[in-house]
Every structure is written in C-alpha cells, then in structure tokens.
C-alpha cells in the first residue's frame, strides 16, 4: 500500500527496495493518482501500480 498523494517512480522503486518483490502497488490515497512514471516503473519491475477500482478488478479476475 502506497499512501502518497501521487506516487512517483522513485516511490515505487523505494517501496520495492524496502519490501522486496511485489505484484501490486496499491495507491490508497483517495485524492491522488500514481504518475505515469510510477506506472512505468512498476511495469519495469514486474508489478502493477493501481488505485482501488483497478485493484478490485484484479481481484475479481483471479
């Protein structure tokens, strides 16, 4: 879970470094959205960077 208003690529990479490999980085701040660079960094690392609606969709598809 990423609390930042608008997570950046650096925030995603730092989270990855601190907690290890993840499948999903969920931006839990209801007022912001991840930057495109954060989404791209997630793709490079092999994880999705999502908001709540996208996470619900991922959970339904599993």
Residue pairs with C-beta under 8 A, 6 or more apart in sequence:
1 26
1 28
2 11
2 12
2 15
2 25
2 26
2 27
2 28
2 29
2 34
2 49
3 28
3 29
4 11
4 27
4 29
4 32
5 29
5 31
5 32
6 32
6 33
6 34
6 35
6 38
7 25
7 27
7 32
7 34
7 35
7 38
7 49
8 35
8 37
8 38
9 35
9 37
9 38
9 40
9 41
10 41
11 38
12 25
12 34
12 38
12 41
12 42
12 45
12 47
12 49
13 41
13 45
15 22
15 25
16 22
16 45
16 47
21 45
21 46
21 47
22 47
23 46
23 47
23 48
24 47
24 48
24 49
24 50
24 55
24 58
25 34
25 38
25 42
25 47
25 48
25 49
25 50
26 50
26 51
26 52
26 55
27 33
27 34
27 49
27 50
27 51
28 52
30 52
33 51
34 42
34 49
34 50
34 51
38 49
39 49
41 49
42 48
42 49
48 54
48 58
50 58
